[in-house]
Amino acid sequence: MQGKADRKGLKISAAVGMASLALAGCVTVEAPTEPIVIELNVNIRQEVIYRLAEDAGDTIENNADIF
Amino acid sequence: MGEFMTKRLTRAVLSGAAIAVAVGGLATPAFAQRDPAYAAARSAGQVGEKMDGYLGIVGEETAELRRLVNDINIKRRAVYSQRAQATNATLEEYALTAGCQAILATTPGERYQAPDGSWQTRTNAPPKRDSRCP
């Protein structure tokens, strides 16, 4: 009898815990995010940028009318 | 304010004339110069270089500025796309790299976007760029 009540209490607190976790999750998701530009570029690695740097510099020089 | 604008205008006209002389003298169509409307908007700080490799409108947006910026960005995108393919990179990777270089190439008085997204005016000091920029 006592054990059953305990288990019920445990269940309730677990449910409350889950609910608050879910709520915490929601807050994080809905928090204002950084501008999309920055978000999209996060995955670009520095080594890739270093590899392309010279070519990109030449591209800018060769297309001076649009840069 | 008026005097400042006049000075700026005079300088723009003079540099325009110098460019015309240089272009005429060298006769190299491959190194075509900025069109006057773009050059003016750029030196007036109405447009600036964004981190992503494209041009942005800094202050209040007008239909004319939007058209100018879109026109240049479409052309930039075409060039980026071509070079990205040639260098085995993605369009975004190539554009971001070009953005690093374009921001570095700004001259004092021109506008650029800092890593926090804010618009900055280029000074003689190095520009604030993404930490991944070379």
N, CA and C atoms of all chains as a GROMACS GRO file, in nm:
protein
  603
    1MET      N    1   0.085  -0.122   0.000
    1MET     CA    2   0.000   0.000   0.000
    1MET      C    3   0.087   0.125   0.000
    2GLN      N    4   0.180   0.127   0.097
    2GLN     CA    5   0.273   0.241   0.107
    2GLN      C    6   0.355   0.252  -0.022
    3GLY      N    7   0.405   0.135  -0.068
    3GLY     CA    8   0.489   0.128  -0.189
    3GLY      C    9   0.415   0.183  -0.308
    4LYS      N   10   0.288   0.149  -0.321
    4LYS     CA   11   0.208   0.194  -0.436
    4LYS      C   12   0.198   0.348  -0.440
    5ALA      N   13   0.173   0.403  -0.318
    5ALA     CA   14   0.160   0.549  -0.308
    5ALA      C   15   0.290   0.617  -0.347
    6ASP      N   16   0.400   0.557  -0.300
    6ASP     CA   17   0.532   0.613  -0.333
    6ASP      C   18   0.554   0.616  -0.483
    7ARG      N   19   0.517   0.501  -0.543
    7ARG     CA   20   0.538   0.490  -0.686
    7ARG      C   21   0.456   0.594  -0.763
    8LYS      N   22   0.334   0.617  -0.707
    8LYS     CA   23   0.246   0.715  -0.771
    8LYS      C   24   0.310   0.855  -0.763
    9GLY      N   25   0.364   0.882  -0.643
    9GLY     CA   26   0.431   1.010  -0.623
    9GLY      C   27   0.548   1.027  -0.718
   10LEU      N   28   0.620   0.917  -0.734
   10LEU     CA   29   0.736   0.917  -0.823
   10LEU      C   30   0.693   0.948  -0.966
   11LYS      N   31   0.582   0.882  -1.003
   11LYS     CA   32   0.529   0.902  -1.139
   11LYS      C   33   0.495   1.049  -1.162
   12ILE      N   34   0.429   1.106  -1.061
   12ILE     CA   35   0.387   1.247  -1.074
   12ILE      C   36   0.509   1.338  -1.087
   13SER      N   37   0.608   1.315  -0.998
   13SER     CA   38   0.724   1.404  -1.004
   13SER      C   39   0.801   1.384  -1.135
   14ALA      N   40   0.800   1.261  -1.185
   14ALA     CA   41   0.865   1.236  -1.314
   14ALA      C   42   0.794   1.313  -1.424
   15ALA      N   43   0.661   1.310  -1.418
   15ALA     CA   44   0.582   1.381  -1.518
   15ALA      C   45   0.608   1.532  -1.512
   16VAL      N   46   0.615   1.582  -1.387
   16VAL     CA   47   0.641   1.725  -1.368
   16VAL      C   48   0.779   1.759  -1.424
   17GLY      N   49   0.873   1.670  -1.393
   17GLY     CA   50   1.011   1.690  -1.442
   17GLY      C   51   1.015   1.695  -1.594
   18MET      N   52   0.946   1.599  -1.657
   18MET     CA   53   0.942   1.593  -1.804
   18MET      C   54   0.880   1.720  -1.861
   19ALA      N   55   0.769   1.761  -1.795
   19ALA     CA   56   0.697   1.878  -1.845
   19ALA      C   57   0.787   2.001  -1.838
   20SER      N   58   0.860   2.014  -1.725
   20SER     CA   59   0.945   2.133  -1.712
   20SER      C   60   1.061   2.126  -1.811
   21LEU      N   61   1.109   2.004  -1.836
   21LEU     CA   62   1.215   1.986  -1.935
   21LEU      C   63   1.165   2.030  -2.072
   22ALA      N   64   1.044   1.985  -2.103
   22ALA     CA   65   0.984   2.018  -2.232
   22ALA      C   66   0.968   2.170  -2.244
   23LEU      N   67   0.923   2.230  -2.133
   23LEU     CA   68   0.904   2.375  -2.131
   23LEU      C   69   1.037   2.446  -2.153
   24ALA      N   70   1.140   2.398  -2.083
   24ALA     CA   71   1.274   2.457  -2.096
   24ALA      C   72   1.318   2.449  -2.241
   25GLY      N   73   1.289   2.335  -2.302
   25GLY     CA   74   1.322   2.315  -2.444
   25GLY      C   75   1.254   2.417  -2.530
   26CYS      N   76   1.126   2.440  -2.506
   26CYS     CA   77   1.049   2.536  -2.584
   26CYS      C   78   1.109   2.675  -2.575
   27VAL      N   79   1.148   2.715  -2.456
   27VAL     CA   80   1.203   2.848  -2.436
   27VAL      C   81   1.328   2.865  -2.520
   28THR      N   82   1.413   2.763  -2.520
   28THR     CA   83   1.538   2.768  -2.597
   28THR      C   84   1.508   2.783  -2.746
   29VAL      N   85   1.413   2.704  -2.792
   29VAL     CA   86   1.380   2.704  -2.934
   29VAL      C   87   1.325   2.839  -2.977
   30GLU      N   88   1.242   2.897  -2.891
   30GLU     CA   89   1.175   3.021  -2.930
   30GLU      C   90   1.258   3.146  -2.903
   31ALA      N   91   1.373   3.130  -2.837
   31ALA     CA   92   1.457   3.247  -2.810
   31ALA      C   93   1.501   3.310  -2.941
   32PRO      N   94   1.517   3.444  -2.945
   32PRO     CA   95   1.557   3.508  -3.069
   32PRO      C   96   1.692   3.455  -3.116
   33THR      N   97   1.698   3.422  -3.242
   33THR     CA   98   1.822   3.366  -3.297
   33THR      C   99   1.904   3.475  -3.362
   34GLU      N  100   2.027   3.444  -3.388
   34GLU     CA  101   2.119   3.536  -3.457
   34GLU      C  102   2.071   3.554  -3.602
   35PRO      N  103   2.117   3.658  -3.670
   35PRO     CA  104   2.078   3.673  -3.811
   35PRO      C  105   2.110   3.546  -3.891
   36ILE      N  106   2.022   3.514  -3.984
   36ILE     CA  107   2.033   3.390  -4.062
   36ILE      C  108   2.169   3.377  -4.131
   37VAL      N  109   2.219   3.488  -4.182
   37VAL     CA  110   2.347   3.490  -4.252
   37VAL      C  111   2.455   3.420  -4.170
   38ILE      N  112   2.462   3.457  -4.045
   38ILE     CA  113   2.565   3.405  -3.956
   38ILE      C  114   2.538   3.258  -3.925
   39GLU      N  115   2.413   3.223  -3.899
   39GLU     CA  116   2.374   3.085  -3.871
   39GLU      C  117   2.415   2.992  -3.985
   40LEU      N  118   2.388   3.034  -4.107
   40LEU     CA  119   2.415   2.952  -4.224
   40LEU      C  120   2.563   2.929  -4.245
   41ASN      N  121   2.643   3.025  -4.204
   41ASN     CA  122   2.786   3.017  -4.233
   41ASN      C  123   2.867   2.949  -4.125
   42VAL      N  124   2.801   2.911  -4.016
   42VAL     CA  125   2.871   2.851  -3.903
   42VAL      C  126   2.943   2.723  -3.943
   43ASN      N  127   2.884   2.649  -4.037
   43ASN     CA  128   2.942   2.520  -4.075
   43ASN      C  129   3.062   2.530  -4.169
   44ILE      N  130   3.088   2.649  -4.219
   44ILE     CA  131   3.201   2.664  -4.312
   44ILE      C  132   3.330   2.669  -4.232
   45ARG      N  133   3.423   2.581  -4.267
   45ARG     CA  134   3.548   2.569  -4.192
   45ARG      C  135   3.655   2.666  -4.242
   46GLN      N  136   3.739   2.704  -4.149
   46GLN     CA  137   3.846   2.800  -4.178
   46GLN      C  138   3.939   2.750  -4.287
   47GLU      N  139   3.970   2.620  -4.285
   47GLU     CA  140   4.064   2.566  -4.384
   47GLU      C  141   4.008   2.581  -4.526
   48VAL      N  142   3.876   2.571  -4.539
   48VAL     CA  143   3.814   2.589  -4.671
   48VAL      C  144   3.833   2.733  -4.717
   49ILE      N  145   3.811   2.825  -4.624
   49ILE     CA  146   3.826   2.968  -4.656
   49ILE      C  147   3.970   2.999  -4.696
   50TYR      N  148   4.065   2.941  -4.624
   50TYR     CA  149   4.206   2.962  -4.657
   50TYR      C  150   4.240   2.909  -4.796
   51ARG      N  151   4.182   2.794  -4.828
   51ARG     CA  152   4.208   2.734  -4.960
   51ARG      C  153   4.156   2.824  -5.072
   52LEU      N  154   4.040   2.888  -5.048
   52LEU     CA  155   3.974   2.966  -5.153
   52LEU      C  156   4.019   3.112  -5.157
   53ALA      N  157   4.091   3.155  -5.055
   53ALA     CA  158   4.122   3.297  -5.040
   53ALA      C  159   4.188   3.361  -5.163
   54GLU      N  160   4.287   3.295  -5.217
   54GLU     CA  161   4.360   3.353  -5.329
   54GLU      C  162   4.270   3.366  -5.453
   55ASP      N  163   4.197   3.258  -5.479
   55ASP     CA  164   4.108   3.258  -5.595
   55ASP      C  165   4.001   3.367  -5.581
   56ALA      N  166   3.947   3.382  -5.460
   56ALA     CA  167   3.842   3.483  -5.436
   56ALA      C  168   3.899   3.624  -5.453
   57GLY      N  169   4.023   3.642  -5.409
   57GLY     CA  170   4.088   3.772  -5.426
   57GLY      C  171   4.103   3.808  -5.574
   58ASP      N  172   4.144   3.708  -5.653
   58ASP     CA  173   4.158   3.729  -5.798
   58ASP      C  174   4.023   3.760  -5.862
   59THR      N  175   3.922   3.687  -5.817
   59THR     CA  176   3.786   3.707  -5.871
   59THR      C  177   3.741   3.852  -5.850
   60ILE      N  178   3.769   3.905  -5.732
   60ILE     CA  179   3.730   4.043  -5.701
   60ILE      C  180   3.805   4.141  -5.793
   61GLU      N  181   3.934   4.117  -5.811
   61GLU     CA  182   4.015   4.205  -5.898
   61GLU      C  183   3.969   4.199  -6.044
   62ASN      N  184   3.933   4.080  -6.087
   62ASN     CA  185   3.893   4.062  -6.227
   62ASN      C  186   3.750   4.107  -6.255
   63ASN      N  187   3.675   4.135  -6.152
   63ASN     CA  188   3.536   4.179  -6.170
   63ASN      C  189   3.514   4.311  -6.094
   64ALA      N  190   3.605   4.402  -6.113
   64ALA     CA  191   3.605   4.528  -6.038
   64ALA      C  192   3.475   4.607  -6.053
   65ASP      N  193   3.402   4.585  -6.160
   65ASP     CA  194   3.276   4.659  -6.181
   65ASP      C  195   3.167   4.620  -6.082
   66ILE      N  196   3.171   4.498  -6.028
   66ILE     CA  197   3.065   4.454  -5.937
   66ILE      C  198   3.114   4.440  -5.792
   67PHE      N  199   3.239   4.480  -5.767
   67PHE     CA  200   3.290   4.475  -5.628
   67PHE      C  201   3.331   4.614  -5.579
   68MET      N  202   2.793   7.083  -4.366
   68MET     CA  203   2.724   6.971  -4.433
   68MET      C  204   2.729   6.993  -4.583
   69GLY      N  205   2.684   7.114  -4.627
   69GLY     CA  206   2.684   7.146  -4.770
   69GLY      C  207   2.824   7.143  -4.826
   70GLU      N  208   2.915   7.203  -4.749
   70GLU     CA  209   3.054   7.209  -4.794
   70GLU      C  210   3.114   7.070  -4.802
   71PHE      N  211   3.079   6.991  -4.703
   71PHE     CA  212   3.128   6.852  -4.698
   71PHE      C  213   3.084   6.776  -4.822
   72MET      N  214   2.954   6.793  -4.853
   72MET     CA  215   2.898   6.722  -4.968
   72MET      C  216   2.964   6.769  -5.097
   73THR      N  217   2.987   6.902  -5.103
   73THR     CA  218   3.049   6.957  -5.223
   73THR      C  219   3.189   6.899  -5.240
   74LYS      N  220   3.261   6.894  -5.129
   74LYS     CA  221   3.397   6.839  -5.133
   74LYS      C  222   3.394   6.695  -5.180
   75ARG      N  223   3.299   6.621  -5.122
   75ARG     CA  224   3.287   6.480  -5.153
   75ARG      C  225   3.253   6.462  -5.303
   76LEU      N  226   3.162   6.548  -5.348
   76LEU     CA  227   3.118   6.543  -5.487
   76LEU      C  228   3.236   6.576  -5.580
   77THR      N  229   3.311   6.679  -5.541
   77THR     CA  230   3.426   6.719  -5.621
   77THR      C  231   3.525   6.604  -5.628
   78ARG      N  232   3.547   6.542  -5.513
   78ARG     CA  233   3.641   6.431  -5.509
   78ARG      C  234   3.593   6.316  -5.598
   79ALA      N  235   3.461   6.291  -5.591
   79ALA     CA  236   3.404   6.182  -5.671
   79ALA      C  237   3.420   6.212  -5.819
   80VAL      N  238   3.395   6.336  -5.856
   80VAL     CA  239   3.406   6.377  -5.996
   80VAL      C  240   3.551   6.365  -6.042
   81LEU      N  241   3.642   6.413  -5.956
   81LEU     CA  242   3.785   6.407  -5.989
   81LEU      C  243   3.832   6.263  -6.004
   82SER      N  244   3.793   6.178  -5.908
   82SER     CA  245   3.838   6.039  -5.916
   82SER      C  246   3.773   5.970  -6.034
   83GLY      N  247   3.649   6.009  -6.064
   83GLY     CA  248   3.581   5.955  -6.182
   83GLY      C  249   3.658   5.991  -6.308
   84ALA      N  250   3.703   6.115  -6.314
   84ALA     CA  251   3.779   6.162  -6.429
   84ALA      C  252   3.911   6.086  -6.439
   85ALA      N  253   3.975   6.066  -6.324
   85ALA     CA  254   4.102   5.994  -6.320
   85ALA      C  255   4.083   5.851  -6.370
   86ILE      N  256   3.973   5.790  -6.328
   86ILE     CA  257   3.943   5.653  -6.371
   86ILE      C  258   3.921   5.649  -6.522
   87ALA      N  259   3.844   5.746  -6.570
   87ALA     CA  260   3.814   5.752  -6.712
   87ALA      C  261   3.943   5.763  -6.793
   88VAL      N  262   4.034   5.847  -6.744
   88VAL     CA  263   4.162   5.864  -6.812
   88VAL      C  264   4.240   5.732  -6.809
   89ALA      N  265   4.243   5.670  -6.690
   89ALA     CA  266   4.317   5.545  -6.674
   89ALA      C  267   4.260   5.437  -6.765
   90VAL      N  268   4.128   5.425  -6.764
   90VAL     CA  269   4.063   5.321  -6.846
   90VAL      C  270   4.085   5.349  -6.995
   91GLY      N  271   4.068   5.474  -7.031
   91GLY     CA  272   4.088   5.512  -7.171
   91GLY      C  273   4.231   5.485  -7.214
   92GLY      N  274   4.324   5.519  -7.127
   92GLY     CA  275   4.465   5.502  -7.159
   92GLY      C  276   4.503   5.356  -7.173
   93LEU      N  277   4.454   5.274  -7.082
   93LEU     CA  278   4.493   5.133  -7.085
   93LEU      C  279   4.407   5.052  -7.182
   94ALA      N  280   4.282   5.097  -7.199
   94ALA     CA  281   4.188   5.029  -7.287
   94ALA      C  282   4.178   4.880  -7.254
   95THR      N  283   4.152   4.850  -7.126
   95THR     CA  284   4.135   4.710  -7.087
   95THR      C  285   3.992   4.686  -7.039
   96PRO      N  286   3.908   4.639  -7.126
   96PRO     CA  287   3.768   4.617  -7.088
   96PRO      C  288   3.751   4.510  -6.980
   97ALA      N  289   3.852   4.424  -6.961
   97ALA     CA  290   3.842   4.319  -6.860
   97ALA      C  291   3.835   4.379  -6.719
   98PHE      N  292   3.895   4.496  -6.701
   98PHE     CA  293   3.894   4.560  -6.570
   98PHE      C  294   3.794   4.676  -6.570
   99ALA      N  295   3.672   4.646  -6.606
   99ALA     CA  296   3.567   4.747  -6.610
   99ALA      C  297   3.548   4.804  -6.470
  100GLN      N  298   3.513   4.932  -6.462
  100GLN     CA  299   3.496   4.997  -6.333
  100GLN      C  300   3.349   4.998  -6.291
  101ARG      N  301   3.329   5.030  -6.162
  101ARG     CA  302   3.193   5.041  -6.107
  101ARG      C  303   3.114   5.146  -6.183
  102ASP      N  304   2.985   5.120  -6.202
  102ASP     CA  305   2.907   5.224  -6.266
  102ASP      C  306   2.886   5.339  -6.169
  103PRO      N  307   2.867   5.461  -6.222
  103PRO     CA  308   2.866   5.581  -6.135
  103PRO      C  309   2.765   5.576  -6.020
  104ALA      N  310   2.648   5.519  -6.044
  104ALA     CA  311   2.546   5.512  -5.938
  104ALA      C  312   2.594   5.423  -5.823
  105TYR      N  313   2.656   5.311  -5.858
  105TYR     CA  314   2.709   5.219  -5.757
  105TYR      C  315   2.825   5.286  -5.683
  106ALA      N  316   2.916   5.347  -5.756
  106ALA     CA  317   3.031   5.413  -5.694
  106ALA      C  318   2.985   5.521  -5.597
  107ALA      N  319   2.883   5.597  -5.637
  107ALA     CA  320   2.832   5.705  -5.552
  107ALA      C  321   2.766   5.650  -5.426
  108ALA      N  322   2.683   5.547  -5.441
  108ALA     CA  323   2.613   5.488  -5.326
  108ALA      C  324   2.714   5.426  -5.229
  109ARG      N  325   2.817   5.372  -5.284
  109ARG     CA  326   2.921   5.308  -5.203
  109ARG      C  327   3.000   5.411  -5.122
  110SER      N  328   3.043   5.517  -5.190
  110SER     CA  329   3.123   5.616  -5.117
  110SER      C  330   3.037   5.699  -5.022
  111ALA      N  331   2.906   5.705  -5.049
  111ALA     CA  332   2.816   5.778  -4.958
  111ALA      C  333   2.774   5.690  -4.839
  112GLY      N  334   2.817   5.563  -4.840
  112GLY     CA  335   2.785   5.474  -4.729
  112GLY      C  336   2.641   5.424  -4.730
  113GLN      N  337   2.574   5.434  -4.846
  113GLN     CA  338   2.435   5.386  -4.855
  113GLN      C  339   2.432   5.235  -4.877
  114VAL      N  340   2.540   5.183  -4.931
  114VAL     CA  341   2.553   5.038  -4.947
  114VAL      C  342   2.686   4.996  -4.884
  115GLY      N  343   2.692   4.870  -4.841
  115GLY     CA  344   2.814   4.820  -4.779
  115GLY      C  345   2.835   4.673  -4.808
  116GLU      N  346   2.955   4.627  -4.774
  116GLU     CA  347   2.990   4.487  -4.795
  116GLU      C  348   2.942   4.403  -4.677
  117LYS      N  349   2.864   4.300  -4.706
  117LYS     CA  350   2.816   4.210  -4.602
  117LYS      C  351   2.916   4.096  -4.584
  118MET      N  352   2.904   4.028  -4.470
  118MET     CA  353   2.994   3.915  -4.441
  118MET      C  354   2.977   3.800  -4.539
  119ASP      N  355   2.858   3.787  -4.594
  119ASP     CA  356   2.830   3.671  -4.679
  119ASP      C  357   2.875   3.687  -4.823
  120GLY      N  358   2.943   3.797  -4.852
  120GLY     CA  359   2.995   3.816  -4.987
  120GLY      C  360   2.905   3.896  -5.080
  121TYR      N  361   2.796   3.946  -5.025
  121TYR     CA  362   2.703   4.024  -5.106
  121TYR      C  363   2.694   4.167  -5.054
  122LEU      N  364   2.637   4.252  -5.139
  122LEU     CA  365   2.622   4.392  -5.106
  122LEU      C  366   2.493   4.410  -5.026
  123GLY      N  367   2.492   4.502  -4.931
  123GLY     CA  368   2.371   4.527  -4.853
  123GLY      C  369   2.339   4.676  -4.850
  124ILE      N  370   2.212   4.707  -4.820
  124ILE     CA  371   2.171   4.846  -4.804
  124ILE      C  372   2.192   4.882  -4.658
  125VAL      N  373   2.261   4.992  -4.632
  125VAL     CA  374   2.296   5.025  -4.494
  125VAL      C  375   2.184   5.102  -4.424
  126GLY      N  376   2.140   5.211  -4.481
  126GLY     CA  377   2.038   5.293  -4.415
  126GLY      C  378   1.899   5.262  -4.464
  127GLU      N  379   1.826   5.368  -4.496
  127GLU     CA  380   1.690   5.351  -4.543
  127GLU      C  381   1.690   5.294  -4.685
  128GLU      N  382   1.602   5.198  -4.704
  128GLU     CA  383   1.595   5.133  -4.836
  128GLU      C  384   1.507   5.212  -4.932
  129THR      N  385   1.559   5.238  -5.049
  129THR     CA  386   1.478   5.300  -5.154
  129THR      C  387   1.469   5.201  -5.270
  130ALA      N  388   1.371   5.221  -5.355
  130ALA     CA  389   1.352   5.131  -5.470
  130ALA      C  390   1.477   5.132  -5.558
  131GLU      N  391   1.534   5.251  -5.570
  131GLU     CA  392   1.652   5.266  -5.655
  131GLU      C  393   1.771   5.189  -5.599
  132LEU      N  394   1.793   5.202  -5.466
  132LEU     CA  395   1.903   5.129  -5.402
  132LEU      C  396   1.882   4.978  -5.409
  133ARG      N  397   1.757   4.937  -5.389
  133ARG     CA  398   1.726   4.794  -5.392
  133ARG      C  399   1.757   4.736  -5.530
  134ARG      N  400   1.721   4.812  -5.633
  134ARG     CA  401   1.745   4.766  -5.771
  134ARG      C  402   1.896   4.754  -5.796
  135LEU      N  403   1.968   4.856  -5.752
  135LEU     CA  404   2.114   4.860  -5.771
  135LEU      C  405   2.182   4.742  -5.700
  136VAL      N  406   2.143   4.722  -5.575
  136VAL     CA  407   2.203   4.615  -5.495
  136VAL      C  408   2.166   4.477  -5.551
  137ASN      N  409   2.040   4.459  -5.588
  137ASN     CA  410   1.998   4.330  -5.646
  137ASN      C  411   2.075   4.300  -5.774
  138ASP      N  412   2.090   4.402  -5.856
  138ASP     CA  413   2.159   4.385  -5.984
  138ASP      C  414   2.303   4.338  -5.962
  139ILE      N  415   2.371   4.401  -5.870
  139ILE     CA  416   2.510   4.363  -5.842
  139ILE      C  417   2.517   4.225  -5.777
  140ASN      N  418   2.426   4.199  -5.684
  140ASN     CA  419   2.430   4.069  -5.616
  140ASN      C  420   2.399   3.952  -5.709
  141ILE      N  421   2.312   3.974  -5.806
  141ILE     CA  422   2.283   3.869  -5.904
  141ILE      C  423   2.409   3.840  -5.986
  142LYS      N  424   2.479   3.945  -6.023
  142LYS     CA  425   2.603   3.928  -6.100
  142LYS      C  426   2.711   3.861  -6.014
  143ARG      N  427   2.719   3.902  -5.888
  143ARG     CA  428   2.818   3.841  -5.799
  143ARG      C  429   2.790   3.692  -5.782
  144ARG      N  430   2.662   3.662  -5.764
  144ARG     CA  431   2.624   3.523  -5.742
  144ARG      C  432   2.664   3.437  -5.862
  145ALA      N  433   2.646   3.490  -5.981
  145ALA     CA  434   2.683   3.416  -6.102
  145ALA      C  435   2.833   3.388  -6.105
  146VAL      N  436   2.912   3.489  -6.068
  146VAL     CA  437   3.058   3.473  -6.065
  146VAL      C  438   3.098   3.373  -5.956
  147TYR      N  439   3.038   3.388  -5.837
  147TYR     CA  440   3.069   3.297  -5.726
  147TYR      C  441   3.038   3.153  -5.766
  148SER      N  442   2.924   3.136  -5.827
  148SER     CA  443   2.878   3.004  -5.866
  148SER      C  444   2.978   2.937  -5.961
  149GLN      N  445   3.022   3.014  -6.058
  149GLN     CA  446   3.118   2.965  -6.157
  149GLN      C  447   3.252   2.928  -6.091
  150ARG      N  448   3.301   3.016  -6.005
  150ARG     CA  449   3.430   2.993  -5.940
  150ARG      C  450   3.420   2.882  -5.834
  151ALA      N  451   3.305   2.872  -5.770
  151ALA     CA  452   3.285   2.766  -5.669
  151ALA      C  453   3.295   2.630  -5.737
  152GLN      N  454   3.234   2.620  -5.853
  152GLN     CA  455   3.238   2.496  -5.929
  152GLN      C  456   3.382   2.464  -5.971
  153ALA      N  457   3.453   2.566  -6.016
  153ALA     CA  458   3.591   2.548  -6.061
  153ALA      C  459   3.686   2.511  -5.948
  154THR      N  460   3.652   2.551  -5.826
  154THR     CA  461   3.742   2.526  -5.712
  154THR      C  462   3.690   2.417  -5.619
  155ASN      N  463   3.588   2.346  -5.664
  155ASN     CA  464   3.531   2.237  -5.583
  155ASN      C  465   3.481   2.284  -5.448
  156ALA      N  466   3.417   2.399  -5.448
  156ALA     CA  467   3.364   2.453  -5.323
  156ALA      C  468   3.214   2.472  -5.339
  157THR      N  469   3.146   2.500  -5.228
  157THR     CA  470   3.003   2.531  -5.240
  157THR      C  471   2.991   2.681  -5.265
  158LEU      N  472   2.875   2.719  -5.315
  158LEU     CA  473   2.848   2.860  -5.342
  158LEU      C  474   2.867   2.943  -5.214
  159GLU      N  475   2.816   2.892  -5.102
  159GLU     CA  476   2.824   2.965  -4.974
  159GLU      C  477   2.968   2.980  -4.927
  160GLU      N  478   3.046   2.872  -4.943
  160GLU     CA  479   3.186   2.876  -4.902
  160GLU      C  480   3.262   2.982  -4.982
  161TYR      N  481   3.238   2.979  -5.113
  161TYR     CA  482   3.310   3.072  -5.199
  161TYR      C  483   3.266   3.216  -5.170
  162ALA      N  484   3.135   3.235  -5.154
  162ALA     CA  485   3.082   3.369  -5.128
  162ALA      C  486   3.134   3.425  -4.996
  163LEU      N  487   3.139   3.341  -4.893
  163LEU     CA  488   3.188   3.387  -4.762
  163LEU      C  489   3.335   3.427  -4.772
  164THR      N  490   3.413   3.349  -4.847
  164THR     CA  491   3.554   3.382  -4.865
  164THR      C  492   3.569   3.515  -4.939
  165ALA      N  493   3.488   3.532  -5.043
  165ALA     CA  494   3.491   3.658  -5.117
  165ALA      C  495   3.450   3.773  -5.026
  166GLY      N  496   3.357   3.746  -4.934
  166GLY     CA  497   3.314   3.847  -4.838
  166GLY      C  498   3.430   3.893  -4.750
  167CYS      N  499   3.510   3.795  -4.704
  167CYS     CA  500   3.630   3.827  -4.624
  167CYS      C  501   3.719   3.924  -4.702
  168GLN      N  502   3.740   3.891  -4.828
  168GLN     CA  503   3.832   3.968  -4.912
  168GLN      C  504   3.772   4.104  -4.949
  169ALA      N  505   3.643   4.106  -4.976
  169ALA     CA  506   3.577   4.231  -5.015
  169ALA      C  507   3.576   4.330  -4.899
  170ILE      N  508   3.558   4.278  -4.777
  170ILE     CA  509   3.558   4.365  -4.658
  170ILE      C  510   3.699   4.421  -4.636
  171LEU      N  511   3.798   4.335  -4.656
  171LEU     CA  512   3.938   4.377  -4.642
  171LEU      C  513   3.972   4.485  -4.745
  172ALA      N  514   3.909   4.477  -4.861
  172ALA     CA  515   3.939   4.570  -4.971
  172ALA      C  516   3.863   4.703  -4.961
  173THR      N  517   3.776   4.716  -4.861
  173THR     CA  518   3.704   4.844  -4.848
  173THR      C  519   3.805   4.955  -4.816
  174THR      N  520   3.771   5.076  -4.857
  174THR     CA  521   3.860   5.189  -4.830
  174THR      C  522   3.796   5.276  -4.721
  175PRO      N  523   3.876   5.356  -4.649
  175PRO     CA  524   3.820   5.437  -4.540
  175PRO      C  525   3.697   5.516  -4.584
  176GLY      N  526   3.593   5.511  -4.502
  176GLY     CA  527   3.469   5.580  -4.532
  176GLY      C  528   3.362   5.486  -4.585
  177GLU      N  529   3.403   5.374  -4.642
  177GLU     CA  530   3.306   5.277  -4.694
  177GLU      C  531   3.250   5.194  -4.578
  178ARG      N  532   3.133   5.134  -4.602
  178ARG     CA  533   3.067   5.057  -4.495
  178ARG      C  534   3.088   4.908  -4.514
  179TYR      N  535   3.092   4.836  -4.401
  179TYR     CA  536   3.100   4.691  -4.406
  179TYR      C  537   3.031   4.633  -4.283
  180GLN      N  538   2.997   4.505  -4.293
  180GLN     CA  539   2.927   4.438  -4.183
  180GLN      C  540   3.028   4.366  -4.093
  181ALA      N  541   3.020   4.394  -3.963
  181ALA     CA  542   3.108   4.329  -3.865
  181ALA      C  543   3.050   4.192  -3.829
  182PRO      N  544   3.130   4.105  -3.767
  182PRO     CA  545   3.081   3.971  -3.731
  182PRO      C  546   2.952   3.971  -3.648
  183ASP      N  547   2.927   4.076  -3.570
  183ASP     CA  548   2.804   4.081  -3.490
  183ASP      C  549   2.684   4.128  -3.572
  184GLY      N  550   2.705   4.153  -3.701
  184GLY     CA  551   2.596   4.193  -3.788
  184GLY      C  552   2.577   4.343  -3.801
  185SER      N  553   2.650   4.420  -3.720
  185SER     CA  554   2.634   4.566  -3.724
  185SER      C  555   2.710   4.625  -3.842
  186TRP      N  556   2.663   4.740  -3.889
  186TRP     CA  557   2.732   4.810  -3.997
  186TRP      C  558   2.842   4.898  -3.939
  187GLN      N  559   2.958   4.890  -3.996
  187GLN     CA  560   3.073   4.968  -3.951
  187GLN      C  561   3.122   5.055  -4.065
  188THR      N  562   3.189   5.164  -4.030
  188THR     CA  563   3.252   5.246  -4.132
  188THR      C  564   3.400   5.214  -4.130
  189ARG      N  565   3.453   5.181  -4.245
  189ARG     CA  566   3.594   5.145  -4.253
  189ARG      C  567   3.681   5.266  -4.219
  190THR      N  568   3.781   5.242  -4.136
  190THR     CA  569   3.878   5.346  -4.102
  190THR      C  570   4.013   5.299  -4.158
  191ASN      N  571   4.119   5.361  -4.114
  191ASN     CA  572   4.251   5.316  -4.158
  191ASN      C  573   4.291   5.186  -4.087
  192ALA      N  574   4.223   5.156  -3.977
  192ALA     CA  575   4.252   5.033  -3.903
  192ALA      C  576   4.196   4.913  -3.980
  193PRO      N  577   4.250   4.794  -3.954
  193PRO     CA  578   4.196   4.675  -4.021
  193PRO      C  579   4.049   4.656  -3.986
  194PRO      N  580   3.966   4.609  -4.079
  194PRO     CA  581   3.824   4.590  -4.050
  194PRO      C  582   3.802   4.474  -3.953
  195LYS      N  583   3.686   4.479  -3.882
  195LYS     CA  584   3.650   4.369  -3.791
  195LYS      C  585   3.591   4.259  -3.878
  196ARG      N  586   3.662   4.148  -3.887
  196ARG     CA  587   3.614   4.040  -3.973
  196ARG      C  588   3.590   3.911  -3.896
  197ASP      N  589   3.523   3.818  -3.962
  197ASP     CA  590   3.500   3.685  -3.907
  197ASP      C  591   3.635   3.624  -3.871
  198SER      N  592   3.638   3.551  -3.758
  198SER     CA  593   3.764   3.494  -3.710
  198SER      C  594   3.824   3.393  -3.808
  199ARG      N  595   3.741   3.343  -3.900
  199ARG     CA  596   3.791   3.245  -3.997
  199ARG      C  597   3.854   3.310  -4.119
  200CYS      N  598   3.839   3.442  -4.131
  200CYS     CA  599   3.894   3.510  -4.249
  200CYS      C  600   4.047   3.506  -4.249
  201PRO      N  601   4.107   3.486  -4.366
  201PRO     CA  602   4.253   3.480  -4.372
  201PRO      C  603   4.319   3.616  -4.352
   0.00000   0.00000   0.00000
